[in-house]
Amino acid sequence: MGRKSKKESETPFKETFEPLSLESKTPATVVLLLNSHEEDILVKACEAIHTFAEKGDENKVCLLGLGALEPLCKLIAHSNRLVRRNAFMALGIMATNGEVNNALKNMNAIPLIIQKLTPEEDGVVHEFATLCLASLSVDITCRVQIYTNNGMPPIIKLLTSPDPDVTKNSLEIIFNLVQDYKSLQAVYELGGIPSLLELLKSDFPVIQHLALKTLQCVSTDKDTRKTFREEQGFEKLMDLLHNMHLTDLHAEALHVVANCLSDSETLQLIHNKGGLARLMDFVLTPHTPGIQSTAVKCLTRVAQSSDSRTVLHEQDVEKALVELLSVVDDNVKASACQAVAAMSFHPASKDSFRDLGGLPVVVQQLSSESSALREAATQALSSLTHSNKLNALAVYETGGHEALIQQLCDSSARTVANSAATLCNMAEQEIIQSSILSHGGIQALVEPLKSKDSQVLINTALCVAMLACDNEARAKLQKAGGLQPLVALLHSNNEEVLQNACFAVNVCTGDTSCAVEMCRLGALEILQEVNRSVNRRTSFSKLAMISLLNSNLSVKYSLTGHLASIDIITSGFYDVGKACLGQTVLTLEELSKQPVNQHRAIIVVNTATDHRETVDMPEERQPSQSESEISSKRGRITPRKKKEKDKQCDEVQEPRTEKQQSMMEDVSLQMLIKEARESILPLKDEKEQYAALARLVSEAMGGAVAIEKLHQFQWVLHHSELRFQLKSNVIPIGLISKGIYCHRALLFKCLADCIEMSCTLVRGEYNRTWNEVVLFRENSNNQRSSQPRRYIVDLMHQPGTLLAVDTPAALQYQTI
């Protein structure tokens, strides 16, 4: 190149370049420019990033990966107004992406963003700053940061912004914030309620919806409702509800209305101003089914308190609900049934529904194909019949009990629970109870007893208790397999389930067969465990245990070692010995199947006089000829009865048919009973009666045995011989001719019970067992004393002697 001329060299230089236009197609380059010191470059770089980020989430994630977030967070505080605005635009758009939002949480940008919500700031900054906070406020930690950095006041002020985007974003932030109670309170404290109500008039549906959703949250607070009421909030909502051009807002508006009416004070004030009447008109006005259903649900929420139910009753809400039960839509009818259930907690409402003919209409819904409607109908019937016999009768007269029995097999647990509860309510009346049983009601409860749902179990167990009123009903339950799941409920840790299960067990023990079966299923062991638990035992579990034992005296005696005077021994009683705590007591049938062993014999009482009353034994255990021989060889009855006894023994020896597969009649015991009736009862003196009975027992079991010769009394060998001859561990008590304390006391109790004399049976240690009797002593003038005294009956050493309780002689008799 040629050298420049001197003239050219004299041309003066300019100090700066002309402004350069910035163009770049590389995002990385633009991100780097965010660190520039040139304001014009920063403005254009932020603008470019905003434009790039608007095109989609991929671009936003790309910018995040290039490190755009950190410089943007710094630029939102830049001194240049235009830089701040463009930086907020870029940051706000990027923050709508989830990944960017998560990264932004850790940059402590919230205080900086809140600082730019001042009235002096640019409207665009407000728009994108609130957009950024709306995205962040979804997170609970960010909500706390916004609240603690005093973000609520400026955000609430922005609700009145002329820019709808700012308003929308601010509403979103507030809606997210009011999920926390402190922020909820701040809304009404900072005067946000009027602004929220004013936004209901917005031209933008999205703003109206957000305002209603926010009002729905804040109106759950009592103080907020007071401010809402002062601002004529309810009236404004009713105006909105009656505006048929705003039907898309009606559902959300009704939720706010329900909150407003949830406390009695607000409800009464609104009622006094005619607001409740307007609401009832709206409920009955034909709308879309969804809106009408929501309106009825609003009434249901209002009816949750007793004061509110009273006000609604005064407004004749029952009439409106009965009308709604006849509409076509199932959802509306289901909502109406739920409202009926809620209102039925008000006694007068129950009667109103009956008088208005509402009960048959509710019963009709049980045949609906809609599961939700059937569930709601059973809920209504459960409430309507609770403690109301006339309503229960009305349901019965429409055949409601039959439909309810069918609902017990429904797939909905709520439907089953409600049906069981209703049947339980109805079963309080005998005529309805009989009809329920005749239609298979108690059998239908068996499957629900196996449910995993607590409320189903609570209601079903109680219903079983109500229906198992007689032996026929209990037999039906047992035949249907209901006892096993009922006993299984005793394991429940749910207090109500356990309580009602114990109640049902207590009722079912009225039938001996059921009691024996429940014992076989382990009910006693479970109840023992329950009653040992401080936390689980109740008066119900104790009562069930007592009833179960009283219905099975054999088990009671084995477990407790005590039979009271009111515990009457009957045919089939057996003494298996002392059972340890928690040990299962086998049935007589199970014991009789065991091979002969070296354990103590099981003593059985059979007072039956014909085979129809005998105790069933397993088929393989045939009465042997030895049994008859043993009975005939005893020879221990007094001479005047000897011939009669021999005659009966001969009868026992006659061959038995196949049908008579049962334990042989205990002829010797029957003769002893007859002897006791004939020789003991005629005696006038009660003391002499006990003494004579004691001598009879002693004579039957080997006579008196001196204490010092007790070890020579070979009762063990005798019992072994009996078991060998009978080929069984089970020995009828009448066949024992050598018995000690435990055998004689059992025989004494048996005979005393047969001839209606009173005594107890108490098991001690080491085969010591005794009977206690109560006698009134006579004074010197042969007058009966009012103070009774208890005596131990000596059956072993000086038979017939009555030993006063707690005396040395009595204690010696009771212990070794």
C-alpha positions in Angstrom: 0.0 0.0 0.0 1.4 3.6 -0.8 2.2 6.0 2.0 -0.4 8.5 2.9 0.1 12.1 1.9 0.8 14.7 4.5 -2.5 16.2 3.8 -4.2 13.1 4.8 -2.2 12.9 8.0 -3.4 16.3 9.0 -7.0 15.1 9.0 -8.3 15.3 12.7 -9.4 12.0 14.5 -12.9 11.5 16.2 -13.0 10.5 19.9 -15.7 7.8 19.6 -17.3 5.4 17.2 -20.8 5.9 15.9 -23.4 3.6 17.6 -23.1 -0.1 16.4 -26.2 -2.3 15.9 -25.9 -5.6 17.8 -26.8 -8.7 16.0 -26.0 -12.3 17.1 -27.5 -15.7 16.3 -25.7 -17.4 19.1 -27.5 -17.6 22.5 -24.1 -18.2 24.3 -22.8 -14.9 22.9 -25.9 -13.0 24.1 -25.6 -14.5 27.5 -22.0 -13.3 27.7 -23.2 -9.8 26.8 -25.3 -9.8 30.0 -22.0 -9.0 31.8 -21.3 -5.9 29.6 -20.8 -2.5 31.1 -22.6 -0.9 28.2 -26.2 -0.1 29.0 -27.3 -0.2 25.3 -25.8 -3.7 25.0 -27.5 -4.8 28.2 -30.9 -3.5 27.0 -30.5 -5.4 23.7 -29.1 -8.5 25.2 -32.0 -8.8 27.7 -34.5 -8.1 24.9 -32.9 -10.8 22.8 -33.1 -13.3 25.7 -36.7 -12.5 26.3 -37.5 -13.1 22.7 -35.6 -16.3 22.6 -37.2 -17.6 25.9 -40.7 -16.9 24.7 -40.3 -19.5 21.9 -40.5 -22.5 24.2 -39.3 -24.4 27.3 -36.4 -25.9 25.5 -35.0 -22.4 24.9 -35.5 -21.5 28.6 -33.6 -24.6 29.7 -30.9 -23.8 27.2 -30.5 -20.3 28.6 -30.4 -21.8 32.1 -27.6 -24.1 31.1 -25.7 -21.2 29.6 -25.8 -19.3 32.9 -28.3 -16.6 32.0 -30.1 -16.7 35.3 -27.5 -15.2 37.6 -26.7 -12.1 35.6 -30.4 -11.5 35.0 -31.0 -11.5 38.7 -28.4 -8.8 39.1 -29.8 -6.7 36.2 -33.3 -6.5 37.7 -31.7 -4.1 40.2 -29.8 -2.1 37.6 -30.0 1.7 37.8 -31.1 2.0 34.2 -34.8 1.8 34.0 -34.8 0.2 30.5 -32.3 -2.4 31.5 -34.4 -3.3 34.6 -37.5 -3.6 32.5 -36.0 -5.9 29.9 -34.2 -7.9 32.5 -37.6 -8.5 34.3 -39.2 -9.5 31.0 -36.5 -12.1 30.4 -36.5 -13.4 34.0 -40.3 -13.5 34.2 -40.6 -15.5 31.0 -37.8 -17.9 32.0 -39.3 -18.4 35.6 -42.4 -20.1 34.1 -40.3 -23.1 33.4 -40.1 -25.7 36.2 -36.3 -26.3 36.0 -35.6 -22.5 35.8 -38.0 -22.0 38.7 -36.2 -24.6 40.9 -32.8 -22.9 40.1 -34.2 -19.5 40.9 -35.3 -20.6 44.4 -31.7 -20.9 45.5 -30.6 -17.4 44.3 -32.3 -15.3 46.9 -34.0 -13.2 44.2 -37.3 -12.8 46.0 -36.3 -9.7 48.1 -35.0 -7.9 45.0 -38.2 -8.7 43.1 -40.4 -7.4 45.9 -38.4 -4.2 46.1 -39.5 -3.4 42.5 -43.2 -3.6 43.2 -43.4 0.1 44.1 -45.9 2.5 42.4 -43.0 4.4 40.9 -41.8 1.4 39.0 -42.6 0.7 35.3 -45.9 -1.2 34.6 -44.0 -3.8 32.6 -41.7 -4.4 35.6 -44.9 -5.0 37.7 -46.2 -7.4 35.1 -43.1 -9.6 34.9 -42.1 -9.3 38.5 -45.5 -10.6 39.6 -45.3 -13.3 36.9 -42.0 -14.4 38.4 -43.4 -14.4 42.0 -46.5 -16.3 40.8 -44.3 -19.1 39.5 -42.2 -19.1 42.7 -45.1 -18.9 45.1 -46.3 -22.4 44.3 -43.4 -23.6 46.5 -44.0 -23.4 50.3 -40.5 -22.1 51.1 -40.9 -19.3 48.5 -44.3 -18.4 50.0 -42.6 -18.0 53.4 -39.9 -15.8 51.8 -42.5 -13.6 50.1 -44.4 -13.2 53.4 -41.3 -12.6 55.6 -39.9 -10.0 53.1 -43.2 -8.0 53.5 -44.4 -8.9 50.0 -48.1 -9.0 50.8 -48.8 -5.2 51.0 -47.5 -4.3 47.6 -49.0 -7.4 46.0 -52.5 -6.6 47.5 -52.2 -3.0 46.2 -51.5 -4.3 42.7 -54.9 -6.0 42.7 -56.2 -2.6 41.6 -53.7 -2.2 38.8 -55.2 -1.0 35.5 -53.1 -3.7 33.8 -55.1 -7.0 33.8 -51.9 -9.0 33.5 -50.6 -7.5 36.7 -53.9 -8.1 38.4 -54.0 -11.7 37.2 -50.4 -12.4 38.4 -51.1 -10.7 41.7 -54.2 -12.8 42.3 -52.2 -16.0 41.6 -49.6 -15.0 44.1 -52.2 -14.2 46.8 -54.1 -17.4 46.1 -51.0 -19.4 46.6 -50.0 -17.5 49.7 -53.4 -17.8 51.5 -52.9 -21.5 51.7 -50.9 -20.5 54.8 -52.9 -19.1 57.7 -50.7 -16.1 58.4 -51.0 -14.9 54.8 -54.8 -15.6 54.9 -55.1 -13.2 57.9 -53.0 -10.6 56.2 -55.4 -10.4 53.3 -58.2 -8.9 55.4 -55.8 -7.0 57.7 -54.3 -5.2 54.7 -57.7 -4.4 53.2 -57.7 -7.0 50.4 -61.3 -8.1 50.7 -62.9 -5.1 48.9 -60.4 -5.4 46.1 -61.2 -9.2 45.7 -64.9 -8.4 45.6 -64.5 -5.7 43.1 -62.6 -8.1 40.8 -65.8 -10.1 40.5 -66.9 -7.5 38.0 -63.8 -7.9 35.9 -64.2 -8.2 32.1 -61.7 -11.1 32.2 -63.1 -14.5 33.3 -59.7 -15.7 34.4 -59.6 -12.9 36.9 -63.1 -13.6 38.1 -62.3 -17.3 38.7 -59.1 -16.5 40.5 -60.9 -13.9 42.7 -63.5 -16.5 43.6 -60.9 -19.2 44.4 -59.1 -16.8 46.6 -62.3 -15.7 48.4 -63.1 -19.4 48.9 -59.9 -19.8 50.8 -60.0 -16.6 52.9 -63.7 -17.0 53.8 -62.9 -20.0 55.9 -61.5 -17.6 58.5 -64.1 -16.1 60.9 -62.5 -12.7 61.0 -62.4 -12.6 57.3 -66.0 -13.5 57.1 -66.8 -10.5 59.3 -65.0 -8.1 56.9 -66.7 -10.0 54.0 -70.1 -9.4 55.6 -69.4 -5.7 56.2 -68.4 -5.3 52.5 -71.8 -6.8 51.5 -69.9 -9.8 50.1 -72.8 -12.2 50.3 -75.2 -9.9 48.5 -72.6 -9.4 45.7 -72.3 -13.2 45.4 -76.0 -13.6 45.2 -76.2 -11.0 42.5 -73.5 -13.0 40.6 -75.5 -16.2 41.1 -78.7 -14.7 39.7 -76.8 -13.4 36.6 -77.4 -16.1 34.1 -74.6 -14.7 31.9 -72.1 -15.8 34.5 -73.1 -19.4 35.0 -69.4 -20.5 34.6 -68.8 -18.7 37.9 -71.7 -20.2 39.9 -70.0 -23.3 41.1 -67.1 -21.4 42.7 -69.4 -18.7 44.0 -71.5 -21.3 45.8 -68.4 -22.6 47.6 -67.8 -19.1 48.9 -71.5 -18.8 49.9 -71.2 -22.1 51.9 -68.2 -20.7 53.8 -70.1 -17.5 54.6 -73.0 -19.5 56.0 -70.9 -21.9 58.0 -71.1 -20.0 61.3 -74.4 -19.3 63.0 -73.8 -15.6 63.5 -73.2 -14.9 59.8 -76.1 -17.2 58.8 -78.5 -15.5 61.1 -77.6 -12.0 59.8 -77.9 -13.1 56.2 -81.2 -14.9 57.0 -82.5 -11.7 58.6 -81.7 -9.7 55.4 -83.5 -12.3 53.3 -80.3 -13.7 51.9 -81.2 -17.3 52.8 -84.6 -17.0 51.0 -82.7 -15.8 47.9 -80.4 -18.9 48.2 -83.4 -21.2 48.4 -84.9 -19.7 45.3 -81.6 -20.3 43.5 -81.4 -23.9 44.7 -84.9 -24.6 43.3 -84.4 -22.7 40.1 -83.7 -25.1 37.2 -80.0 -24.9 36.3 -77.5 -27.3 34.8 -77.4 -30.4 36.9 -73.8 -29.6 38.0 -74.8 -26.2 39.3 -77.9 -27.4 41.0 -75.9 -30.3 42.6 -73.3 -27.8 43.9 -76.1 -25.6 45.3 -77.5 -28.5 47.3 -74.0 -29.4 48.5 -73.8 -25.8 49.7 -76.9 -26.4 51.9 -75.3 -29.7 53.2 -72.2 -27.8 54.3 -74.4 -25.1 56.0 -76.3 -27.9 57.9 -73.3 -29.1 59.7 -74.0 -27.1 62.8 -77.1 -27.4 65.0 -77.8 -23.7 65.0 -77.6 -23.6 61.2 -80.0 -26.6 60.9 -82.5 -24.7 63.0 -82.3 -21.7 60.7 -82.7 -23.9 57.6 -85.6 -25.7 59.2 -87.3 -22.3 59.8 -86.8 -21.7 56.1 -88.6 -25.0 55.2 -85.5 -26.4 53.6 -87.1 -29.9 53.9 -89.7 -29.1 51.4 -87.1 -28.0 48.9 -85.0 -31.1 49.4 -88.0 -33.4 48.9 -88.8 -31.7 45.6 -85.2 -32.2 44.5 -85.4 -35.9 45.2 -87.8 -36.2 42.3 -85.6 -34.5 39.6 -84.2 -36.6 36.8 -80.4 -36.1 37.4 -78.9 -38.7 39.7 -76.2 -36.3 40.9 -78.7 -33.8 42.1 -80.7 -36.5 43.9 -77.5 -37.8 45.5 -76.7 -34.3 46.7 -80.3 -33.9 48.0 -80.0 -37.2 50.0 -76.7 -36.0 51.6 -78.5 -32.8 52.6 -81.4 -34.8 54.0 -78.8 -36.8 56.0 -77.3 -33.6 57.4 -80.6 -32.0 58.2 -81.8 -35.2 59.9 -79.7 -34.4 62.9 -82.4 -31.9 63.7 -85.2 -33.8 65.3 -88.0 -31.6 63.9 -86.5 -32.1 60.4 -86.9 -35.9 60.7 -90.6 -35.5 61.3 -90.9 -32.9 58.5 -89.4 -35.3 55.9 -91.8 -38.0 57.0 -94.8 -35.7 56.9 -93.8 -34.5 53.4 -93.6 -38.1 52.1 -89.9 -37.9 51.7 -89.0 -41.4 53.1 -90.6 -43.5 50.4 -88.9 -41.3 47.8 -85.5 -41.9 49.5 -86.2 -45.7 49.6 -86.9 -45.6 45.9 -83.3 -44.4 45.3 -82.0 -47.8 46.6 -82.9 -49.4 43.3 -80.9 -46.8 41.3 -78.2 -48.0 39.0 -76.0 -45.1 40.3 -73.7 -46.3 43.1 -73.3 -42.8 44.4 -77.0 -42.3 44.7 -77.5 -45.6 46.5 -74.8 -44.7 48.9 -76.3 -41.2 49.6 -79.8 -42.8 50.0 -78.5 -45.2 52.6 -76.8 -42.3 54.4 -80.1 -40.4 54.5 -82.0 -43.4 55.8 -79.5 -44.0 58.5 -79.9 -40.5 59.8 -83.7 -40.4 59.3 -84.2 -43.6 61.3 -81.8 -42.9 64.1 -83.8 -42.6 67.3 -87.0 -42.2 65.4 -89.4 -45.1 65.5 -92.0 -43.5 63.3 -89.5 -43.0 60.5 -88.2 -46.6 60.9 -91.8 -47.8 60.6 -92.3 -45.7 57.5 -89.3 -47.2 55.9 -90.4 -50.7 56.9 -93.9 -50.1 55.4 -92.4 -49.2 52.0 -90.3 -52.4 52.0 -87.1 -50.4 52.7 -85.7 -53.1 55.0 -85.7 -55.6 52.1 -83.9 -53.2 49.8 -81.4 -52.4 52.6 -80.6 -56.1 53.1 -79.7 -56.3 49.4 -77.4 -53.3 49.8 -75.3 -55.3 52.3 -73.5 -56.9 49.4 -72.8 -53.6 47.6 -69.3 -52.9 46.5 -69.3 -49.5 48.2 -68.1 -49.8 51.8 -70.1 -46.6 52.7 -73.3 -48.1 51.3 -72.8 -51.3 53.4 -72.0 -49.3 56.5 -75.0 -47.1 56.1 -77.3 -50.0 55.4 -76.2 -51.9 58.4 -76.7 -48.8 60.6 -80.2 -48.3 59.2 -81.2 -51.9 59.8 -79.8 -51.6 63.3 -82.0 -48.6 63.9 -85.1 -50.4 62.5 -84.4 -53.6 64.5 -85.3 -51.8 67.7 -88.9 -52.6 66.9 -89.9 -56.2 67.3 -92.2 -56.4 64.2 -89.5 -55.0 62.0 -86.8 -57.1 63.6 -88.8 -60.3 62.8 -89.3 -59.2 59.2 -85.6 -58.5 58.8 -84.7 -61.9 60.1 -87.3 -63.6 57.9 -85.7 -62.0 54.8 -82.3 -63.3 55.6 -81.0 -60.1 57.3 -78.7 -61.8 59.8 -77.2 -64.1 57.2 -76.5 -61.1 54.9 -74.3 -59.6 57.7 -71.8 -62.4 57.6 -69.8 -61.0 54.6 -69.7 -57.5 56.0 -68.2 -58.9 59.2 -65.1 -59.8 57.1 -64.7 -56.3 55.7 -61.5 -54.3 56.1 -63.4 -51.0 56.5 -63.7 -49.9 60.2 -67.1 -48.2 59.8 -68.6 -51.3 58.1 -67.3 -53.5 61.0 -68.6 -51.0 63.7 -72.1 -50.9 62.2 -72.3 -54.6 61.2 -71.2 -55.9 64.6 -73.8 -53.7 66.3 -76.5 -54.8 63.9 -75.6 -58.5 64.6 -76.1 -57.7 68.3 -79.5 -56.2 67.6 -80.7 -59.0 65.5 -79.3 -62.0 67.4 -82.3 -61.7 69.7 -83.3 -65.3 70.2 -81.8 -68.8 69.7 -83.4 -69.1 66.2 -81.6 -66.0 65.0 -78.3 -67.1 66.6 -78.6 -70.5 65.0 -79.0 -68.8 61.6 -75.9 -66.7 62.3 -74.0 -69.8 63.3 -75.2 -71.9 60.3 -74.2 -69.0 57.9 -70.6 -69.0 59.4 -71.0 -65.7 61.1 -69.4 -66.7 64.5 -65.9 -67.0 63.1 -65.6 -63.5 61.6 -67.3 -62.1 64.7 -64.7 -63.7 67.0 -62.0 -62.5 64.7 -63.1 -58.9 65.4 -62.1 -59.3 69.0 -58.5 -58.9 67.7 -59.3 -55.4 66.4 -57.4 -52.4 67.8 -60.2 -50.1 66.8 -62.0 -49.2 70.0 -65.5 -49.1 68.5 -65.1 -52.3 66.5 -63.9 -54.2 69.6 -66.7 -52.7 71.7 -69.5 -53.7 69.3 -67.9 -57.1 68.7 -67.9 -57.7 72.4 -71.5 -56.6 72.6 -72.5 -59.0 69.8 -70.5 -61.9 71.4 -72.3 -61.1 74.7 -75.7 -61.4 72.9 -74.8 -64.6 71.1 -73.8 -66.4 74.3 -77.5 -66.6 75.0 -77.4 -69.8 72.9 -75.3 -72.5 74.4 -74.3 -73.9 71.0 -73.1 -70.5 69.9 -71.2 -70.1 73.2 -69.4 -73.4 72.8 -68.6 -72.7 69.2 -67.1 -69.3 70.0 -65.0 -70.9 72.8 -63.8 -73.4 70.2 -62.9 -70.5 67.9 -60.7 -69.0 70.7 -63.0 -66.2 71.9 -62.1 -66.8 75.5 -58.4 -66.7 74.9 -58.7 -63.5 72.9 -60.9 -61.9 75.6 -58.5 -62.9 78.3 -55.8 -61.1 76.4 -58.0 -58.0 75.8 -58.9 -57.8 79.5 -55.3 -58.0 80.5 -54.6 -54.9 78.4 -54.9 -51.6 80.3 -55.6 -49.8 77.0 -58.0 -52.3 75.3 -60.2 -53.7 78.1 -63.6 -52.1 78.6 -66.8 -52.9 80.4 -68.0 -54.5 77.2 -65.0 -56.9 77.0 -65.4 -57.8 80.6 -69.1 -58.5 80.1 -68.5 -60.6 77.0 -66.0 -62.7 79.0 -68.4 -63.2 81.8 -71.3 -64.0 79.5 -69.2 -66.5 77.5 -68.1 -68.2 80.7 -71.6 -68.3 82.1 -72.9 -69.9 79.0 -70.2 -72.6 79.1 -69.8 -73.6 82.7 -67.3 -76.3 81.9 -64.9 -73.8 80.5 -65.7 -71.3 83.3 -64.8 -73.8 85.9 -61.7 -74.8 84.1 -60.4 -71.3 83.7 -61.6 -69.6 86.9 -61.9 -72.6 89.3 -65.2 -71.3 90.7 -68.9 -71.8 90.1 -71.3 -69.6 91.9 -74.6 -70.8 93.4 -76.4 -69.4 90.4 -74.2 -71.4 88.0 -76.4 -74.5 87.6 -74.7 -77.6 86.4 -76.7 -79.4 83.7 -76.2 -82.4 81.5 -73.1 -82.1 79.4 -70.9 -80.4 82.1 -67.4 -81.8 82.3 -64.4 -81.1 84.5 -61.2 -81.1 82.5 -59.1 -79.8 85.3 -57.5 -76.4 85.8 -56.5 -74.6 82.6 -53.6 -72.1 82.5 -54.2 -68.5 81.5 -54.6 -68.3 77.7 -54.9 -72.1 77.3 -57.6 -73.3 75.0 -60.2 -75.6 76.7 -61.1 -78.4 74.4 -64.7 -79.4 73.8 -66.0 -82.7 75.3 -66.1 -84.1 71.8 -62.5 -83.2 71.1 -61.4 -84.7 74.5 -63.3 -87.9 73.9 -61.4 -88.5 70.7 -58.1 -88.5 72.4 -56.4 -91.8 73.1 -56.3 -93.0 76.7 -53.4 -91.3 78.4 -51.8 -90.9 81.8 -53.4 -87.4 82.5 -56.2 -86.9 84.9 -59.6 -88.2 83.9 -62.2 -85.9 82.5 -65.3 -86.2 84.6 -68.6 -85.7 82.8 -72.1 -85.1 84.2 -75.0 -86.6 82.3 -78.3 -86.1 84.1 -80.4 -87.0 81.0 -83.1 -89.6 81.2 -83.4 -90.4 77.5 -81.1 -90.4 74.5 -82.5 -87.2 73.1 -80.9 -85.3 75.9 -77.6 -87.1 76.1 -74.3 -85.5 75.3 -73.1 -86.3 71.7 -69.9 -88.3 71.5 -67.9 -89.2 68.4 -69.1 -92.2 66.4 -66.0 -94.2 66.9 -66.5 -94.2 70.7 -69.2 -96.9 71.2 -70.7 -97.6 74.6 -69.0 -100.8 75.7 -70.4 -103.6 77.8 -67.8 -102.6 80.4 -69.8 -99.4 81.1 -72.8 -101.4 82.0 -70.8 -103.8 84.1 -69.1 -101.0 86.0 -72.5 -99.3 86.6 -74.0 -102.5 87.9 -71.1 -103.5 90.1 -70.8 -100.3 92.2 -73.2 -101.4 94.9 -73.0 -98.2 96.9 -76.6 -97.1 97.0 -78.6 -97.6 100.2 -80.3 -101.0 100.6 -83.8 -99.7 100.1 -82.8 -98.5 96.6 -80.6 -101.5 95.7 -83.3 -103.4 93.8 -84.3 -100.4 91.7 -80.7 -99.6 90.9 -80.0 -103.2 89.8 -83.1 -103.1 87.6 -81.9 -99.9 85.8 -78.4 -101.3 85.5 -79.8 -104.3 83.7 -81.6 -101.9 81.3 -78.3 -100.2 80.5 -76.8 -103.5 79.5 -79.3 -103.9 76.6 -77.8 -103.6 73.2 -77.9 -100.1 71.6 -79.0 -99.3 68.1 -76.8 -97.4 65.5 -78.9 -94.3 66.0 -77.8 -94.2 69.7 -74.2 -93.1 69.0 -74.0 -91.1 72.2 -72.7 -91.4 75.7 -74.5 -93.9 77.7 -77.0 -92.8 80.3 -75.4 -92.4 83.7 -77.9 -94.6 85.4 -76.1 -94.4 88.8 -76.2 -90.6 88.7 -79.9 -90.7 87.8 -80.5 -92.9 90.8 -78.5 -90.6 93.1 -80.6 -87.7 91.9 -83.8 -89.6 92.6 -82.5 -90.6 96.0 -81.6 -87.0 96.8 -85.1 -85.8 95.9 -86.8 -88.5 98.0 -84.6 -88.5 101.1 -83.2 -85.0 101.3 -86.0 -82.6 100.3 -88.5 -83.9 102.9 -86.1 -82.8 105.7 -87.3 -79.6 107.2 -84.1 -78.2 108.6 -81.9 -76.7 105.9 -78.7 -77.5 107.8 -79.7 -81.1 108.0 -80.5 -81.2 104.3 -76.9 -80.2 103.5 -75.5 -82.6 106.0 -77.6 -85.5 104.6 -76.7 -84.6 101.1 -73.0 -84.7 102.1 -73.4 -88.1 103.6 -75.1 -89.4 100.5 -72.2 -88.1 98.3 -69.6 -89.5 100.6 -71.2 -92.9 100.7 -71.5 -92.9 96.9 -67.7 -92.2 96.5 -66.1 -94.5 99.0 -67.3 -93.3 102.4 -65.4 -91.3 105.1 -61.6 -91.3 104.9 -59.4 -90.3 107.8 -56.9 -87.6 107.0 -54.0 -89.8 108.1 -55.2 -92.7 105.8 -55.9 -90.5 102.8 -52.8 -91.8 101.1 -54.1 -95.4 101.4 -57.3 -94.4 99.5 -56.7 -95.9 96.1 -58.8 -93.6 94.0 -56.1 -93.2 91.3 -56.0 -96.9 90.5 -59.8 -97.0 90.4 -59.9 -94.2 87.9 -57.3 -95.9 85.8 -59.3 -99.1 85.7 -62.4 -97.1 84.6 -60.5 -95.5 81.8 -59.1 -98.8 80.7 -62.5 -100.5 80.8 -64.2 -97.5 79.0 -61.4 -97.1 76.6 -61.7 -93.4 77.1 -60.3 -90.6 79.2 -63.9 -89.4 79.8 -65.6 -90.9 82.9 -69.3 -90.4 83.8 -69.3 -89.2 87.4 -71.9 -91.8 88.4 -69.4 -94.6 87.7 -66.9 -93.3 90.2 -67.1 -95.3 93.4 -63.8 -93.9 94.8 -63.5 -90.2 94.7 -61.7 -87.5 96.7 -62.3 -83.8 97.3 -62.6 -82.7 93.6 -64.9 -85.6 92.6 -67.1 -85.4 95.7 -67.4 -81.6 95.5 -68.5 -81.8 91.9 -71.1 -84.5 92.7 -72.4 -82.5 95.6 -72.8 -79.4 93.4 -74.5 -81.5 90.7 -77.0 -83.1 93.1 -77.7 -79.8 94.9 -78.4 -78.1 91.6 -80.7 -80.9 90.5 -82.8 -80.6 93.7 -82.6 -76.8 93.8 -80.4 -76.4 96.8 -77.8 -73.7 96.7 -74.1 -74.1 96.9 -70.8 -73.1 95.2 -68.0 -75.2 93.7 -64.5 -73.9 94.4 -61.2 -75.5 93.1 -58.1 -75.1 95.3 -54.6 -76.5 94.8 -53.5 -80.2 94.7 -57.0 -81.6 94.0 -58.6 -79.8 96.9 -62.0 -78.7 96.0 -64.9 -77.7 98.2 -68.5 -76.5 98.4 -69.6 -73.4 100.2 -73.2 -73.0 101.5 -74.9 -70.1 103.2 -77.0 -70.6 106.3 -78.8 -68.3 108.6 -78.0 -69.0 112.3 -80.7 -69.3 114.9 -80.6 -67.5 118.2 -81.5 -68.9 121.6 -85.2 -68.4 120.9 -85.0 -70.5 117.8 -85.5 -67.4 115.6 -83.6 -67.1 112.3 -80.8 -64.5 112.4 -80.7 -61.9 109.6 -77.0 -62.3 109.3 -76.0 -65.3 107.1 -72.9 -67.3 107.6 -70.9 -69.3 105.0 -69.8 -72.9 105.6 -67.5 -75.4 103.9 -69.2 -78.9 103.6 -67.0 -81.8 104.7 -67.5 -84.6 102.2 -64.3 -86.5 103.0 -63.4 -87.0 106.7 -66.5 -86.3 108.8 -69.2 -86.3 106.0 -72.0 -83.9 106.8 -70.0 -81.6 109.1 -70.4 -77.9 108.2 -67.2 -76.0 108.8 -67.5 -72.2 109.3 -65.4 -70.4 106.7 -62.1 -69.1 107.8 -61.9 -71.3 110.8 -58.9 -73.6 111.3 -61.0 -76.7 110.5 -62.2 -75.2 107.2 -58.7 -74.0 106.3 -57.4 -77.5 107.0 -60.0 -79.0 104.7 -59.1 -76.6 101.9 -55.4 -77.0 102.0 -52.7 -79.7 102.3 
